[in-house]
């Protein structure tokens, strides 16, 4: 049966299915290999009775409701063509989609090398697999090394937008909790809020691993859809429909590392699933 909740597919465990593992249940229902079903669980994209479950050997019981965001049942990345937001002699900025890692096999970097027939192309910085938006790329090894040096000086403007759980009370806030023993600073501005969620703009002064997600979770406003640092039990049925962390890299700006007279900058519009989430939590425009 299809769920009445937006953008999910839901299944009810039948009597013959009582006692099977969640991995086997998913493989059967979604016509997936066991490996693909395990990947869904590893992505923390599966909810059983509105609780996020990622254990492959979780035992199903008759009457259990299993929900999977439709994004994860149908999304294909193999033929994706990455959009360029800004281009210059030595660099360009792309609009990264969700569901794809930045480096490694089948990554943004490997797809760009193929797309532009340039094996020297390098991605300069990192975004999480499911984070969308502005990503700086270098067209050569020398351009890459020059950009890395600039990023180490923190003379880069990086602005994100996020949808978080709960009402963020303050219009502006400075989050400066250390992460992994190092200084970490995130400037937060509230753009909109409803009773259950808030729309934030975040400028990061440092670039620690998962900095925004960890900082917001620490003040009890985790990013919606973040199964690692966020809400593990969905009392609100709308949470089940959020298929990924609602975090978007909306702006990046820096002086061109190889030409100080030129500025590299780009703006990425909010993706469709982000706009749907805003509307779902009564903050849509």
Secondary structure as GFF3:
##gff-version 3
##sequence-region A 1 285
A	DSSP	beta_strand	8	12	.	.	.	ID=ss1
A	DSSP	three_ten_helix	15	17	.	.	.	ID=ss2
A	DSSP	alpha_helix	22	30	.	.	.	ID=ss3
A	DSSP	alpha_helix	34	42	.	.	.	ID=ss4
A	DSSP	beta_strand	46	48	.	.	.	ID=ss5
A	DSSP	beta_strand	51	52	.	.	.	ID=ss6
A	DSSP	beta_strand	65	69	.	.	.	ID=ss7
A	DSSP	alpha_helix	70	74	.	.	.	ID=ss8
A	DSSP	beta_strand	83	87	.	.	.	ID=ss9
A	DSSP	beta_strand	91	96	.	.	.	ID=ss10
A	DSSP	alpha_helix	108	115	.	.	.	ID=ss11
A	DSSP	beta_strand	122	123	.	.	.	ID=ss12
A	DSSP	beta_strand	132	138	.	.	.	ID=ss13
A	DSSP	alpha_helix	141	153	.	.	.	ID=ss14
A	DSSP	beta_strand	157	165	.	.	.	ID=ss15
A	DSSP	beta_strand	172	175	.	.	.	ID=ss16
A	DSSP	beta_strand	186	193	.	.	.	ID=ss17
A	DSSP	beta_strand	197	204	.	.	.	ID=ss18
A	DSSP	alpha_helix	211	218	.	.	.	ID=ss19
A	DSSP	three_ten_helix	237	241	.	.	.	ID=ss20
A	DSSP	beta_strand	247	255	.	.	.	ID=ss21
A	DSSP	beta_strand	263	267	.	.	.	ID=ss22
A	DSSP	alpha_helix	272	280	.	.	.	ID=ss23
###
